[in-house]
Every structure is written in C-alpha cells, then in structure tokens.
Amino acid sequence: QVQLVESGGGLVQSGGSLRLSCAASISISSANVMALGWYRQAPGEQRDLVAVFGSGLSTTYADSVKGRFTISRDSAKNTVYLQMNSLKPEDTAVYYCRAVVLRSLGATMTYWGQGTQVTVSS
C-alpha cells in the first residue's frame, strides 16, 4: 500500500503564493513509479490534472497553470512539490497528490492522497 500525505494548503489572497508538498511512503525515484503529480477538484467539478511527472521525468501542466505553477521533486525526501504563484480565485480547490505505480504482472495501481484545501480570495 502506498501512502501520500499532502500539506501546505491554506487561504491566500489573489496574486499570492503557496507551496504544496506530497510525501510518499515509497521511493519516488523507483522505475515502478509511472506517474506522480497533482490534481485538483473544485466544488461541483471533476478532478482535473494540474501538473504531473511522467516517464523519464517529463512534465505536463494544465494550460490554466502554465507559467504560474511549477512541479518539482526531492528524491532524497520522497516528496513532490507544487509551487503556486500568481494565484487566482479560480485556483480554489482541493488539491490531491496522485501516484501511479507499476505492480507485478504489469498491472498498475493508482493511489491518492487525502487532499489539501487551497482557497484564493479576491
């Protein structure tokens, strides 16, 4: 079982910054970690990709956050971060960490953290 623990959410004014952290219970540098990153879900909305590391440490960002958010990782701490700058009220959501891990026989498992609330006031 993989555990993901997010932290760093909170209330911030429009234009402000926050850094989210996701601590994983596995080695994030393992070749079995197929994807690792951040999603968000606003009230009444579906859960959407924000920023993720894929294979070969490639990164993918949602168009709405490009140039404002940066995903990074510290393999020694098994932690992935999301630096969020120039925050807007529409960034308000619960932010979730997600990992896709390759298991035996080629199967993959998807794990989610419990989420951390980010609220941006106008």
MMTF fields as JSON, N, C-alpha, C and O atoms, coordinates in Angstrom:
{
  "mmtfVersion": "1.0.0",
  "mmtfProducer": "UNKNOWN",
  "numBonds": 487,
  "numAtoms": 488,
  "numGroups": 122,
  "numChains": 1,
  "numModels": 1,
  "chainsPerModel": [1],
  "groupsPerChain": [122],
  "chainIdList": ["A"],
  "bondAtomList": [4, 2, 8, 6, 12, 10, 16, 14, 20, 18, 24, 22, 28, 26, 32, 30, 36, 34, 40, 38, 44, 42, 48, 46, 52, 50, 56, 54, 60, 58, 64, 62, 68, 66, 72, 70, 76, 74, 80, 78, 84, 82, 88, 86, 92, 90, 96, 94, 100, 98, 104, 102, 108, 106, 112, 110, 116, 114, 120, 118, 124, 122, 128, 126, 132, 130, 136, 134, 140, 138, 144, 142, 148, 146, 152, 150, 156, 154, 160, 158, 164, 162, 168, 166, 172, 170, 176, 174, 180, 178, 184, 182, 188, 186, 192, 190, 196, 194, 200, 198, 204, 202, 208, 206, 212, 210, 216, 214, 220, 218, 224, 222, 228, 226, 232, 230, 236, 234, 240, 238, 244, 242, 248, 246, 252, 250, 256, 254, 260, 258, 264, 262, 268, 266, 272, 270, 276, 274, 280, 278, 284, 282, 288, 286, 292, 290, 296, 294, 300, 298, 304, 302, 308, 306, 312, 310, 316, 314, 320, 318, 324, 322, 328, 326, 332, 330, 336, 334, 340, 338, 344, 342, 348, 346, 352, 350, 356, 354, 360, 358, 364, 362, 368, 366, 372, 370, 376, 374, 380, 378, 384, 382, 388, 386, 392, 390, 396, 394, 400, 398, 404, 402, 408, 406, 412, 410, 416, 414, 420, 418, 424, 422, 428, 426, 432, 430, 436, 434, 440, 438, 444, 442, 448, 446, 452, 450, 456, 454, 460, 458, 464, 462, 468, 466, 472, 470, 476, 474, 480, 478, 484, 482],
  "bondOrderList": [1, 1, 1, 1, 1, 1, 1, 1, 1, 1, 1, 1, 1, 1, 1, 1, 1, 1, 1, 1, 1, 1, 1, 1, 1, 1, 1, 1, 1, 1, 1, 1, 1, 1, 1, 1, 1, 1, 1, 1, 1, 1, 1, 1, 1, 1, 1, 1, 1, 1, 1, 1, 1, 1, 1, 1, 1, 1, 1, 1, 1, 1, 1, 1, 1, 1, 1, 1, 1, 1, 1, 1, 1, 1, 1, 1, 1, 1, 1, 1, 1, 1, 1, 1, 1, 1, 1, 1, 1, 1, 1, 1, 1, 1, 1, 1, 1, 1, 1, 1, 1, 1, 1, 1, 1, 1, 1, 1, 1, 1, 1, 1, 1, 1, 1, 1, 1, 1, 1, 1, 1],
  "groupList": [{"groupName": "GLN", "atomNameList": ["N", "CA", "C", "O"], "elementList": ["N", "C", "C", "O"], "formalChargeList": [0, 0, 0, 0], "bondAtomList": [1, 0, 2, 1, 3, 2], "bondOrderList": [1, 1, 2], "singleLetterCode": "Q", "chemCompType": "L-PEPTIDE LINKING"}, {"groupName": "VAL", "atomNameList": ["N", "CA", "C", "O"], "elementList": ["N", "C", "C", "O"], "formalChargeList": [0, 0, 0, 0], "bondAtomList": [1, 0, 2, 1, 3, 2], "bondOrderList": [1, 1, 2], "singleLetterCode": "V", "chemCompType": "L-PEPTIDE LINKING"}, {"groupName": "LEU", "atomNameList": ["N", "CA", "C", "O"], "elementList": ["N", "C", "C", "O"], "formalChargeList": [0, 0, 0, 0], "bondAtomList": [1, 0, 2, 1, 3, 2], "bondOrderList": [1, 1, 2], "singleLetterCode": "L", "chemCompType": "L-PEPTIDE LINKING"}, {"groupName": "GLU", "atomNameList": ["N", "CA", "C", "O"], "elementList": ["N", "C", "C", "O"], "formalChargeList": [0, 0, 0, 0], "bondAtomList": [1, 0, 2, 1, 3, 2], "bondOrderList": [1, 1, 2], "singleLetterCode": "E", "chemCompType": "L-PEPTIDE LINKING"}, {"groupName": "SER", "atomNameList": ["N", "CA", "C", "O"], "elementList": ["N", "C", "C", "O"], "formalChargeList": [0, 0, 0, 0], "bondAtomList": [1, 0, 2, 1, 3, 2], "bondOrderList": [1, 1, 2], "singleLetterCode": "S", "chemCompType": "L-PEPTIDE LINKING"}, {"groupName": "GLY", "atomNameList": ["N", "CA", "C", "O"], "elementList": ["N", "C", "C", "O"], "formalChargeList": [0, 0, 0, 0], "bondAtomList": [1, 0, 2, 1, 3, 2], "bondOrderList": [1, 1, 2], "singleLetterCode": "G", "chemCompType": "PEPTIDE LINKING"}, {"groupName": "ARG", "atomNameList": ["N", "CA", "C", "O"], "elementList": ["N", "C", "C", "O"], "formalChargeList": [0, 0, 0, 0], "bondAtomList": [1, 0, 2, 1, 3, 2], "bondOrderList": [1, 1, 2], "singleLetterCode": "R", "chemCompType": "L-PEPTIDE LINKING"}, {"groupName": "CYS", "atomNameList": ["N", "CA", "C", "O"], "elementList": ["N", "C", "C", "O"], "formalChargeList": [0, 0, 0, 0], "bondAtomList": [1, 0, 2, 1, 3, 2], "bondOrderList": [1, 1, 2], "singleLetterCode": "C", "chemCompType": "L-PEPTIDE LINKING"}, {"groupName": "ALA", "atomNameList": ["N", "CA", "C", "O"], "elementList": ["N", "C", "C", "O"], "formalChargeList": [0, 0, 0, 0], "bondAtomList": [1, 0, 2, 1, 3, 2], "bondOrderList": [1, 1, 2], "singleLetterCode": "A", "chemCompType": "L-PEPTIDE LINKING"}, {"groupName": "ILE", "atomNameList": ["N", "CA", "C", "O"], "elementList": ["N", "C", "C", "O"], "formalChargeList": [0, 0, 0, 0], "bondAtomList": [1, 0, 2, 1, 3, 2], "bondOrderList": [1, 1, 2], "singleLetterCode": "I", "chemCompType": "L-PEPTIDE LINKING"}, {"groupName": "ASN", "atomNameList": ["N", "CA", "C", "O"], "elementList": ["N", "C", "C", "O"], "formalChargeList": [0, 0, 0, 0], "bondAtomList": [1, 0, 2, 1, 3, 2], "bondOrderList": [1, 1, 2], "singleLetterCode": "N", "chemCompType": "L-PEPTIDE LINKING"}, {"groupName": "MET", "atomNameList": ["N", "CA", "C", "O"], "elementList": ["N", "C", "C", "O"], "formalChargeList": [0, 0, 0, 0], "bondAtomList": [1, 0, 2, 1, 3, 2], "bondOrderList": [1, 1, 2], "singleLetterCode": "M", "chemCompType": "L-PEPTIDE LINKING"}, {"groupName": "TRP", "atomNameList": ["N", "CA", "C", "O"], "elementList": ["N", "C", "C", "O"], "formalChargeList": [0, 0, 0, 0], "bondAtomList": [1, 0, 2, 1, 3, 2], "bondOrderList": [1, 1, 2], "singleLetterCode": "W", "chemCompType": "L-PEPTIDE LINKING"}, {"groupName": "TYR", "atomNameList": ["N", "CA", "C", "O"], "elementList": ["N", "C", "C", "O"], "formalChargeList": [0, 0, 0, 0], "bondAtomList": [1, 0, 2, 1, 3, 2], "bondOrderList": [1, 1, 2], "singleLetterCode": "Y", "chemCompType": "L-PEPTIDE LINKING"}, {"groupName": "PRO", "atomNameList": ["N", "CA", "C", "O"], "elementList": ["N", "C", "C", "O"], "formalChargeList": [0, 0, 0, 0], "bondAtomList": [1, 0, 2, 1, 3, 2], "bondOrderList": [1, 1, 2], "singleLetterCode": "P", "chemCompType": "L-PEPTIDE LINKING"}, {"groupName": "ASP", "atomNameList": ["N", "CA", "C", "O"], "elementList": ["N", "C", "C", "O"], "formalChargeList": [0, 0, 0, 0], "bondAtomList": [1, 0, 2, 1, 3, 2], "bondOrderList": [1, 1, 2], "singleLetterCode": "D", "chemCompType": "L-PEPTIDE LINKING"}, {"groupName": "PHE", "atomNameList": ["N", "CA", "C", "O"], "elementList": ["N", "C", "C", "O"], "formalChargeList": [0, 0, 0, 0], "bondAtomList": [1, 0, 2, 1, 3, 2], "bondOrderList": [1, 1, 2], "singleLetterCode": "F", "chemCompType": "L-PEPTIDE LINKING"}, {"groupName": "THR", "atomNameList": ["N", "CA", "C", "O"], "elementList": ["N", "C", "C", "O"], "formalChargeList": [0, 0, 0, 0], "bondAtomList": [1, 0, 2, 1, 3, 2], "bondOrderList": [1, 1, 2], "singleLetterCode": "T", "chemCompType": "L-PEPTIDE LINKING"}, {"groupName": "LYS", "atomNameList": ["N", "CA", "C", "O"], "elementList": ["N", "C", "C", "O"], "formalChargeList": [0, 0, 0, 0], "bondAtomList": [1, 0, 2, 1, 3, 2], "bondOrderList": [1, 1, 2], "singleLetterCode": "K", "chemCompType": "L-PEPTIDE LINKING"}],
  "groupTypeList": [0, 1, 0, 2, 1, 3, 4, 5, 5, 5, 2, 1, 0, 4, 5, 5, 4, 2, 6, 2, 4, 7, 8, 8, 4, 9, 4, 9, 4, 4, 8, 10, 1, 11, 8, 2, 5, 12, 13, 6, 0, 8, 14, 5, 3, 0, 6, 15, 2, 1, 8, 1, 16, 5, 4, 5, 2, 4, 17, 17, 13, 8, 15, 4, 1, 18, 5, 6, 16, 17, 9, 4, 6, 15, 4, 8, 18, 10, 17, 1, 13, 2, 0, 11, 10, 4, 2, 18, 14, 3, 15, 17, 8, 1, 13, 13, 7, 6, 8, 1, 1, 2, 6, 4, 2, 5, 8, 17, 11, 17, 13, 12, 5, 0, 5, 17, 0, 1, 17, 1, 4, 4],
  "groupIdList": [1, 2, 3, 4, 5, 6, 7, 8, 9, 10, 11, 12, 13, 14, 15, 16, 17, 18, 19, 20, 21, 22, 23, 24, 25, 26, 27, 28, 29, 30, 31, 32, 33, 34, 35, 36, 37, 38, 39, 40, 41, 42, 43, 44, 45, 46, 47, 48, 49, 50, 51, 52, 53, 54, 55, 56, 57, 58, 59, 60, 61, 62, 63, 64, 65, 66, 67, 68, 69, 70, 71, 72, 73, 74, 75, 76, 77, 78, 79, 80, 81, 82, 83, 84, 85, 86, 87, 88, 89, 90, 91, 92, 93, 94, 95, 96, 97, 98, 99, 100, 101, 102, 103, 104, 105, 106, 107, 108, 109, 110, 111, 112, 113, 114, 115, 116, 117, 118, 119, 120, 121, 122],
  "secStructList": [7, 7, 7, 3, 3, 3, 3, 7, 7, 3, 3, 3, 3, 6, 6, 7, 7, 3, 3, 3, 3, 3, 3, 3, 1, 1, 7, 6, 6, 1, 6, 6, 3, 3, 3, 3, 3, 3, 3, 3, 3, 7, 6, 6, 1, 7, 7, 3, 3, 3, 3, 3, 3, 7, 4, 4, 4, 7, 3, 3, 3, 7, 4, 4, 4, 6, 6, 6, 3, 3, 3, 3, 3, 3, 6, 6, 6, 6, 3, 3, 3, 3, 3, 3, 7, 1, 7, 7, 4, 4, 4, 7, 3, 3, 3, 3, 3, 3, 3, 3, 3, 3, 7, 4, 4, 4, 7, 3, 3, 3, 3, 3, 7, 7, 7, 3, 3, 3, 3, 3, 3, 7],
  "xCoordList": [0.833, 0.0, 0.885, 1.835, 0.572, 1.319, 0.525, -0.676, 1.192, 0.549, 1.126, 2.338, 0.239, 0.611, 0.007, -1.199, 0.822, 0.348, 0.663, 1.825, -0.404, -0.249, -0.227, -0.774, 0.416, 0.413, 0.694, 1.125, 0.438, 0.789, -0.368, -0.176, -1.57, -2.712, -3.06, -2.506, -3.988, -4.413, -5.165, -5.582, -5.334, -6.04, -5.009, -4.132, -5.132, -4.192, -4.956, -5.98, -4.458, -5.089, -4.693, -3.652, -5.537, -5.244, -3.886, -3.575, -3.077, -1.731, -0.667, 0.528, -1.103, -0.168, 0.391, 0.136, 1.16, 1.833, 1.628, 1.437, 1.674, 1.681, 2.551, 2.717, 3.103, 3.822, 3.209, 3.156, 2.747, 2.199, 3.284, 4.182, 3.179, 4.104, 3.315, 2.213, 3.888, 3.3, 4.414, 5.329, 4.315, 5.299, 4.785, 3.675, 5.618, 5.228, 5.906, 7.005, 5.228, 5.769, 6.63, 7.078, 6.862, 7.703, 8.807, 8.769, 9.775, 10.834, 10.295, 9.947, 10.226, 9.648, 10.589, 10.185, 11.841, 12.789, 12.749, 13.464, 11.918, 11.793, 11.256, 10.402, 11.768, 11.278, 9.831, 9.173, 9.33, 7.944, 6.948, 5.745, 7.438, 6.543, 6.358, 7.243, 5.226, 4.969, 4.565, 4.875, 3.879, 3.436, 3.26, 2.893, 3.527, 3.442, 3.152, 3.873, 2.092, 1.812, 0.552, 0.092, 0.0, -1.065, -2.306, -2.235, -3.437, -4.748, -5.502, -5.097, -6.596, -7.422, -8.886, -9.248, -9.719, -11.153, -11.86, -11.793, -12.538, -13.343, -14.745, -15.144, -15.499, -16.857, -17.718, -17.797, -18.357, -19.229, -18.534, -19.18, -17.209, -16.435, -15.753, -15.689, -15.25, -14.499, -13.066, -12.61, -12.377, -10.985, -10.117, -10.185, -9.306, -8.512, -7.023, -6.582, -6.264, -4.806, -4.34, -4.854, -3.358, -2.71, -1.294, -0.934, -0.491, 0.887, 1.366, 1.13, 2.033, 2.494, 3.853, 4.213, 4.6, 5.783, 5.334, 4.597, 5.793, 5.524, 6.799, 7.743, 6.824, 8.013, 9.188, 9.02, 10.375, 11.557, 11.557, 12.249, 10.773, 10.675, 10.114, 10.34, 9.393, 8.699, 7.621, 7.09, 7.294, 6.268, 5.125, 5.323, 3.952, 2.759, 2.017, 1.812, 1.62, 0.88, -0.465, -0.586, -1.46, -2.709, -2.445, -1.637, -3.121, -2.918, -3.176, -2.508, -4.135, -4.541, -3.481, -3.56, -2.49, -1.474, -0.079, 0.858, 0.065, 1.385, 1.92, 1.21, 3.187, 3.827, 3.593, 4.238, 2.685, 2.402, 2.774, 3.252, 2.558, 2.821, 4.048, 4.313, 4.793, 5.96, 5.953, 5.848, 6.066, 6.177, 7.657, 8.434, 8.029, 9.409, 9.404, 8.361, 10.575, 10.657, 11.988, 12.988, 11.99, 13.199, 13.211, 12.51, 14.012, 14.021, 14.552, 14.14, 15.458, 16.004, 14.922, 14.991, 13.932, 12.843, 11.573, 10.565, 11.627, 10.432, 9.232, 8.128, 9.488, 8.477, 8.394, 9.406, 7.171, 6.931, 6.247, 5.422, 6.605, 6.12, 5.329, 5.481, 4.497, 3.826, 3.935, 3.256, 4.792, 4.922, 3.877, 3.855, 3.017, 1.925, 2.109, 2.056, 2.323, 2.493, 1.349, 0.623, 1.213, 0.17, -1.188, -1.895, -1.533, -2.774, -3.993, -4.016, -5.001, -6.256, -7.411, -7.287, -8.521, -9.676, -10.098, -10.574, -9.932, -10.322, -9.381, -9.646, -8.298, -7.415, -7.937, -7.394, -8.978, -9.547, -10.069, -10.889, -9.585, -9.955, -9.287, -8.45, -9.681, -8.918, -7.862, -8.182, -6.629, -5.515, -5.105, -4.884, -5.011, -4.693, -3.39, -3.09, -2.629, -1.437, -1.847, -2.655, -1.277, -1.615, -0.352, 0.55, -0.303, 0.821, 0.273, -0.692, 0.891, 0.577, 1.802, 2.895, 1.601, 2.723, 2.547, 1.471, 3.628, 3.622, 3.755, 4.686, 2.805, 2.842, 3.243, 3.649, 3.132, 3.546, 2.64, 1.496, 3.176, 2.449, 1.987, 1.033, 2.651, 2.358, 1.163, 0.839, 0.499, -0.654, -0.201, 0.867, -1.003, -0.706, -1.774, -2.931, -1.358, -2.282, -2.186, -1.099, -3.322, -3.368, -3.667, -4.598, -2.871, -3.034, -3.258, -2.69, -4.102, -4.423, -4.141, -4.293, -3.733, -3.654, -5.02, -6.008, -5.069, -6.347, -6.785, -7.94, -5.878, -6.201, -5.885, -5.899, -5.601, -5.368, -6.1, -6.027, -6.798, -7.631, -6.799, -6.001, -6.989, -6.402, -7.552, -8.402, -7.567, -8.603, -7.939, -7.106, -8.31, -7.743, -8.845, -9.849, -8.657, -9.666, -9.364, -8.207, -10.414, -10.248, -10.051, -9.898],
  "yCoordList": [-1.175, 0.0, 1.248, 1.342, 2.183, 3.432, 4.531, 4.678, 5.295, 6.427, 7.734, 7.88, 8.674, 10.0, 11.004, 10.982, 11.874, 12.839, 14.249, 14.641, 15.003, 16.37, 17.347, 17.08, 18.472, 19.564, 20.86, 20.86, 21.971, 23.269, 24.098, 25.243, 23.538, 24.314, 25.408, 25.477, 26.261, 27.335, 28.403, 28.222, 29.532, 30.683, 31.74, 32.096, 32.231, 33.228, 34.235, 33.903, 35.441, 36.456, 36.281, 35.705, 36.784, 36.751, 37.396, 38.465, 36.717, 37.176, 36.598, 36.773, 35.91, 35.329, 33.992, 33.536, 33.373, 32.113, 31.103, 31.458, 29.84, 28.73, 27.627, 27.513, 26.82, 25.624, 24.412, 24.313, 23.494, 22.239, 21.171, 21.166, 20.271, 19.144, 17.843, 17.787, 16.811, 15.477, 14.497, 14.256, 13.943, 12.974, 11.564, 11.197, 10.788, 9.437, 8.399, 8.615, 7.272, 6.195, 5.232, 4.208, 5.564, 4.738, 5.6, 6.827, 4.953, 5.684, 6.246, 5.495, 7.575, 8.179, 8.085, 8.348, 7.712, 7.55, 6.147, 5.84, 5.292, 3.928, 3.928, 4.738, 3.016, 2.879, 2.404, 2.485, 1.909, 1.45, 2.593, 2.393, 3.78, 4.937, 5.505, 6.177, 5.237, 5.593, 7.057, 7.691, 7.587, 8.976, 9.468, 8.706, 10.753, 11.336, 12.815, 13.53, 13.269, 14.679, 15.12, 14.493, 16.229, 16.942, 17.065, 17.305, 16.89, 17.126, 18.061, 18.271, 18.617, 19.462, 19.282, 18.913, 19.559, 19.422, 20.563, 20.699, 21.379, 22.462, 21.931, 20.916, 22.593, 22.127, 21.985, 22.899, 20.83, 20.589, 20.308, 20.175, 20.215, 19.991, 18.621, 17.983, 18.187, 16.943, 17.203, 18.345, 16.129, 16.241, 16.337, 15.485, 17.378, 17.662, 17.659, 17.949, 17.327, 17.369, 18.807, 19.724, 18.988, 20.295, 20.22, 20.971, 19.305, 19.143, 17.769, 17.346, 17.077, 15.735, 15.46, 16.018, 14.582, 13.964, 12.664, 11.875, 12.46, 11.196, 10.394, 10.587, 9.494, 8.678, 9.55, 10.536, 9.178, 9.945, 11.346, 12.233, 11.542, 12.844, 13.936, 15.123, 13.534, 14.532, 15.186, 14.566, 16.443, 17.153, 17.578, 17.902, 17.566, 18.029, 18.986, 18.708, 20.112, 21.123, 21.394, 21.343, 21.681, 22.193, 23.568, 24.335, 23.875, 25.165, 26.322, 27.354, 26.144, 27.233, 27.587, 28.649, 26.72, 26.99, 27.19, 27.505, 27.013, 27.176, 28.572, 29.566, 28.628, 29.91, 30.404, 31.361, 29.774, 30.187, 29.095, 29.395, 27.842, 26.728, 25.957, 25.865, 25.404, 24.592, 23.341, 23.419, 22.196, 20.935, 20.583, 20.761, 20.084, 19.674, 18.482, 18.099, 17.905, 16.708, 16.662, 17.196, 16.016, 15.756, 14.256, 13.767, 13.54, 12.082, 11.628, 10.586, 12.397, 12.016, 12.043, 11.295, 12.897, 13.007, 12.318, 12.303, 11.75, 11.102, 12.041, 11.67, 13.258, 14.312, 15.037, 15.329, 15.315, 16.125, 17.411, 17.413, 18.488, 19.811, 20.449, 20.09, 21.391, 22.231, 23.675, 24.087, 24.429, 25.846, 26.594, 26.51, 27.321, 28.026, 29.521, 30.006, 30.245, 31.689, 32.375, 31.746, 33.648, 34.449, 33.754, 33.616, 33.33, 32.575, 33.427, 34.635, 32.758, 33.398, 32.725, 31.577, 33.431, 32.804, 31.497, 30.588, 31.392, 30.158, 28.993, 27.875, 29.226, 28.134, 27.479, 26.47, 28.048, 27.489, 26.083, 25.862, 25.139, 23.735, 22.911, 23.403, 21.65, 20.682, 20.092, 19.624, 20.119, 19.632, 18.253, 18.042, 17.331, 15.943, 15.523, 15.898, 14.745, 14.1, 12.72, 12.019, 12.357, 11.079, 10.388, 11.013, 9.08, 8.271, 7.051, 6.426, 6.732, 5.509, 4.616, 4.991, 3.43, 2.541, 1.22, 0.622, 0.787, -0.498, -1.626, -1.661, -2.534, -3.69, -4.931, -4.837, -6.066, -7.314, -7.633, -7.184, -8.406, -8.868, -7.706, -7.85, -6.566, -5.458, -4.616, -3.66, -4.942, -4.152, -2.864, -2.819, -1.828, -0.572, -0.284, -0.68, 0.413, 0.84, 2.353, 2.927, 2.985, 4.429, 4.732, 4.178, 5.614, 5.998, 7.503, 8.284, 7.885, 9.292, 9.667, 8.852, 10.901, 11.44, 11.9, 11.785, 12.422, 12.829, 14.208, 14.59, 14.949, 16.276, 17.388, 17.197, 18.55, 19.745, 20.915, 21.107, 21.686, 22.762, 24.003, 24.443, 24.553, 25.839, 26.797, 26.515, 27.916, 28.922, 30.246, 30.738, 30.818, 32.093, 33.137, 33.019, 34.148, 35.197, 36.34, 36.639, 36.958, 38.065, 39.394, 40.421],
  "zCoordList": [0.0, 0.0, 0.0, 0.777, -0.858, -0.963, -0.265, -0.495, 0.579, 1.239, 0.723, 0.561, 0.471, 0.009, 0.976, 1.219, 1.523, 2.51, 2.017, 1.903, 1.726, 1.25, 2.429, 3.499, 2.193, 3.163, 2.425, 1.272, 3.116, 2.557, 2.046, 1.636, 2.064, 1.619, 2.609, 3.706, 2.204, 3.094, 2.356, 1.212, 3.031, 2.483, 2.087, 2.874, 0.861, 0.375, -0.486, -1.082, -0.542, -1.385, -2.837, -3.154, -3.703, -5.125, -5.391, -4.866, -6.225, -6.51, -5.603, -5.841, -4.566, -3.617, -4.067, -5.182, -3.176, -3.483, -2.362, -1.199, -2.748, -1.809, -2.377, -3.591, -1.491, -1.933, -1.262, -0.036, -2.094, -1.592, -1.587, -2.429, -0.624, -0.536, -0.493, 0.052, -1.069, -1.028, -0.67, -1.458, 0.526, 0.987, 0.696, 1.082, 0.008, -0.387, 0.499, 1.01, 0.667, 1.506, 0.7, 1.217, -0.571, -1.418, -2.012, -1.923, -2.611, -3.285, -4.591, -5.502, -4.677, -5.883, -7.076, -8.209, -6.828, -7.938, -8.508, -9.462, -7.93, -8.431, -9.859, -10.221, -10.648, -12.017, -12.047, -13.084, -10.914, -10.855, -10.703, -10.867, -10.395, -10.29, -11.686, -12.217, -12.264, -13.655, -13.802, -14.81, -12.805, -12.84, -11.411, -10.516, -11.212, -9.874, -10.031, -10.727, -9.38, -9.528, -8.82, -7.866, -9.32, -8.646, -9.522, -10.728, -8.865, -9.449, -8.515, -7.372, -9.006, -8.144, -8.496, -9.613, -7.49, -7.667, -6.959, -5.737, -7.75, -7.201, -6.907, -7.478, -6.032, -5.701, -6.953, -7.774, -7.084, -8.221, -9.526, -10.565, -9.48, -10.703, -10.655, -9.605, -11.801, -11.831, -11.379, -11.325, -11.06, -10.651, -11.897, -12.783, -11.956, -13.158, -12.872, -11.759, -13.893, -13.805, -13.632, -14.272, -12.755, -12.6, -13.159, -14.065, -12.609, -13.048, -12.625, -11.493, -13.521, -13.194, -13.813, -14.849, -13.148, -13.734, -14.381, -13.789, -15.61, -16.273, -16.395, -15.629, -17.359, -17.567, -17.987, -18.704, -17.534, -17.879, -17.305, -17.805, -16.248, -15.57, -16.477, -16.242, -17.501, -18.311, -17.463, -16.541, -17.772, -17.012, -17.928, -19.099, -17.369, -18.065, -17.147, -15.965, -17.709, -16.946, -17.62, -18.843, -16.8, -17.355, -17.955, -17.431, -19.043, -19.701, -18.736, -18.8, -17.855, -16.959, -15.923, -15.306, -15.721, -14.698, -15.279, -14.545, -16.573, -17.191, -16.94, -17.093, -16.553, -16.271, -14.861, -14.432, -14.127, -12.741, -11.735, -10.641, -12.101, -11.191, -11.668, -12.867, -10.709, -11.033, -10.166, -8.942, -10.809, -10.076, -9.949, -10.888, -8.784, -8.556, -7.608, -7.076, -7.405, -6.57, -5.852, -6.332, -4.693, -3.929, -3.659, -2.773, -4.431, -4.309, -2.956, -2.447, -2.374, -1.067, 0.009, 0.984, -0.17, 0.794, 0.321, 1.027, -0.876, -1.453, -1.427, -1.031, -1.86, -1.791, -3.13, -3.767, -3.531, -4.727, -4.283, -3.37, -4.942, -4.561, -5.705, -6.872, -5.334, -6.317, -5.843, -4.903, -6.503, -6.215, -7.023, -8.251, -6.338, -6.996, -6.788, -5.658, -7.868, -7.826, -8.578, -9.349, -8.338, -9.01, -8.922, -9.92, -7.738, -7.555, -7.863, -7.628, -8.396, -8.777, -8.027, -7.6, -7.867, -7.193, -7.858, -7.179, -9.159, -9.85, -9.576, -10.02, -8.862, -8.423, -7.142, -6.692, -6.563, -5.347, -5.598, -6.488, -4.806, -4.979, -3.885, -3.127, -3.828, -3.039, -3.973, -5.066, -3.544, -4.344, -3.841, -2.648, -4.778, -4.462, -5.115, -6.248, -4.38, -4.919, -5.448, -4.84, -6.575, -7.213, -7.681, -8.239, -7.445, -7.929, -8.659, -8.219, -9.756, -10.5, -10.414, -10.838, -9.857, -9.561, -10.298, -10.298, -10.92, -11.628, -10.61, -9.805, -10.671, -9.769, -10.549, -11.707, -9.932, -10.567, -11.746, -11.82, -12.646, -13.829, -14.706, -15.47, -14.603, -15.493, -15.114, -15.819, -14.022, -13.594, -12.924, -12.314, -13.035, -12.349, -11.309, -11.45, -10.264, -9.22, -9.086, -9.159, -8.89, -8.698, -7.238, -6.653, -6.663, -5.268, -5.178, -5.941, -4.224, -3.996, -2.549, -1.639, -2.356, -1.015, -0.552, -1.278, 0.662, 1.242, 0.777, 0.964, 0.178, -0.343, 0.64, 1.856, 0.082, 0.896, 0.248, -0.966, 1.056, 0.558, 0.256, 1.083, -0.918, -1.296, -1.596, -2.439, -0.905, -1.106, -1.43, -0.668, -2.559, -3.001, -2.962, -3.665, -2.146, -2.018, -2.981, -3.277, -3.453, -4.426, -3.729, -4.391]
}
